[in-house]
């Protein structure tokens, strides 16, 4: 078993995705973050069906750092529920 983890989150813009990725790597919470541009997300928000273009972040981290990654995403992210 490995202690490596991949954490997924999305951002509403390329600028926000880059900001999140840079912060996670600068804080040494992630070894690498890949940004996949312009995915389409279909989801329910406040009882309405929504469709948005987003940027997918693939965050490469460790099991030990996962909680700190989660807190950093919650701190830095523009979404109410990242």
FENZISUL-V590217 format. One record per backbone hydrogen bond with DSSP energy under -1.0 kcal/mol. NH is the residue of the N-H (numbers start at 1). CO is the residue of the C=O. E is the energy in kcal/mol with one decimal. If there is no record, write none. Layout:
NH_CO_E / NH_CO_E
This chain:
5_61_-2.8 / 7_59_-2.7 / 9_57_-1.5 / 11_55_-2.1 / 17_13_-2.2 / 18_14_-2.6 / 19_15_-2.4 / 20_16_-2.7 / 21_17_-2.6 / 22_18_-2.8 / 23_19_-2.3 / 24_20_-2.3 / 25_21_-2.2 / 26_22_-3.2 / 27_23_-2.3 / 28_25_-1.4 / 29_24_-2.6 / 30_24_-1.2 / 31_60_-2.4 / 34_58_-2.3 / 36_56_-3.0 / 39_54_-2.8 / 41_52_-3.0 / 43_50_-1.9 / 45_48_-2.8 / 48_45_-1.6 / 50_43_-3.6 / 52_41_-2.4 / 54_39_-2.5 / 55_11_-2.5 / 56_36_-2.3 / 57_9_-3.4 / 58_34_-2.7 / 59_7_-3.1 / 60_32_-2.8 / 61_5_-2.9 / 63_3_-3.4 / 69_65_-2.4 / 70_66_-2.8 / 71_67_-2.2 / 72_68_-2.3 / 73_69_-2.6 / 74_70_-2.3 / 75_71_-2.2 / 76_72_-2.6 / 77_73_-2.4
